[in-house]
């Protein structure tokens, strides 16, 4: 092209741009179907204004705490060789802060390794808590473990790989177990001989060996030796003392019974603990925490179909009587009072019902569960939580015989009785509540509706992923954490040992209902708010716009850093909250970024706080990598996404470590800077500007809501998004004039108002977007970003 011709074309372009500006200013060239002086205006009331678990089974040795032994994702069952799975997006009731004792320097980030036995005393080494110190052997190792603090041993669960073999090879574990057995023999009902540290050290070793067996080596002789030590402890009459001093050792011994994954060895121990429970004394002494680990042993025995466990139960079916007796004694003390107590009772009822899998004792189990149903007083009776839990267990394990129990219609009956609040935020968003005021409902709706635009500004998605039909979301909000635990199971047949759970279902199936469960808790400003509301809503948006398929469909569990980290980043940033727990974790430098890419559910601090840190770092420092990963996830190419993180490898680890230092020093005390949208300021409601939003957009069926942008020269990309509201609007783009269904360059046409168009290297001057009403829409939000 000649220079003269190029100059004439540029002059013509500038002239046309000026003409178009004047035309827009004076109402000339008004879009079809819209008077020159009339523009769509927000409808009254449509303005939007600006929140860990069941199914989680830790590796051998990891603290189960109050984890519910529940069913796993897609109905698969774990074996001794299978990594734990989770049922759905579940969020910790309280993601505990990381144990503070072990310093980053001592844990392999600039530490001076002490490869030989130090001249210092065991007490001094224990106080320093250097993982290299645990490479010692014999009596010196035992003294060191006993001298170590609880927090120091807790830190060994996350010991760097280079120290793992030195601390936990089988010969050392056998030394500690022998010392434990001797302490158990002379146990005096308290922790005077530091028996808890010895037990916890064995737990830590097993947890590390579970994931680093190639480094630590096999544990061939250890399971039998653990069984000897545990049985020695429970042969001691002081092991079941109903005193506060006995609480920690008893709980640790119960957990240790689960560690080797040999449930058949411990049926007698299970009976001892369950039969010893007396509510008047155990509740005061805080001994109840010893019950949950033994229900976990029962779970493993049945679910793994372990023949040794089956033989042990058939040899002594009194375990059924022990479970039933515990439930009947505990129900008046544990029901509807405390979340953890309710979880413990739920677990016991589940295992009583699950034992029906052993055919020879199934009739007795079935009769016991029916008695729990019959004596509870019904759906709204005095022991209704017992009725709810027993009915939920029947749903999970014996639904084919629900008529025998009279529980077939439990979900609907409990829903009708305990979820009377039904509120529609929009045709695609509704809330079911137990006890929510009109003000609470309005606040929740506004918060959810306002989050859409913020999420899309972070995600930069182009609309829902292929085959995702989850256009509508149901939020179920219970009155308290206890009601959440009890009723979540009864109504929706899902475990609720967490602070909230998003149930995606099968988004490609017609009629699938996406929902999340949450509960009310005291708010910072007084009153009550729905816990984890925005965190769980981010799961919904992430699953719909970023992750192809249903939960974990095809991916290997290594997206947890992203799913939970993004939910934390978006929720706290949208609410303008500082994530202090994550900042505190950053100061400890516990993980490399390359390690975090392999995060799975388990360690709550790693999942939530470190997920937040990993996602925030990647968004701030390596956005192009995030965009590449999102492209693979949206296409369901999990191998492709793994190839990206594999290629990254350890390349960012040093920079991530430096970023953590800055984060802990104050850089993370400010909300991450994502494009912040504000209301478009122009009086012309058709005009969109940089990072602005128009709310309350509407049009009747067949008509349009028109918009234009004056694009600055050199703009690399513009992005327009519509979301929320009622009806169905499709988004169209044109650069040469108003966009229509018969005159456009590109479009986004989904089943609702969630549409996105991204234009790369747009021409300078005026470009046009239109939202066409396939079905009349109202209350839609339209945003522009460039």
Buried (B, 14 or more C-beta within 10 A) or exposed (E): EEEEEEEEEEEEEEEEBEEBEEBBEEEEEBBEEBEEEEBBEBBEEBBBEEBBBBBBBBBBBBBBBBBBBBBBBEEEBBEEEEBBBBBBBBBBBEBBBBBEBBBBEBBBBEBEBBEEBBEEEBEEBBBBBBBBBBBBEEEBBBBBBBBBBEEBBBBBBBBBBEBBBBBBBBEBBBBBBBBBBBBBEEBBBBBEBBBBBBBBBBBBBBBBBBBBEEBBBEBEEBBEBBBBBBBBBBEBEBBBBBBEBBBBBBBBBBBBBBBBBBBBBBBBBBBBBBBBBEBEEBBEBBBBBBBBBBBBBBBBBBBBEBEEBBEBBEEBBBBBBBBBBBBBBBBEBBBBEBBBBBBBBBBBBBBBBBBBBBEEBBEBBBEBBBBBBEBBEBBEEEBBBBBBBBBBBBBBBBEEBBEBBBBBEBBEBBBEBBBEBEBEBBBBBBBBBBBBEEEBBBBBBBBBBBBBBBBBBBBBBBBBBEEBBBBBBBBBBBBBBBBBBBBBBBBBBBBBBBBBBBBBBBBBEEEBEBBBBBBBBEEEEEEBBBBBBBBBBBBBBBBBBBBBBBBBBEBEBBBBBBBBBBBBBBBBBBBEEEBEBBBBBBBBBBBBBBBBBBBBBBBBBBBBBBBBBBBBBBBBBBEEBBEBBBBBBBEBBBEBBBEBBEEBEEEBBEEBBEBBEEBBEEBBEEBBEBBEBEEBEEEEBBBBEBBBBBBBBBBEEEBBBBBBBBBEEEBEEBBBBBBBBBBBBBBBBBBEBBBBBEBBBEBBBBBBBBBBBBBEEBBBBBBBBBBBBBBBBBBBBBBBBB
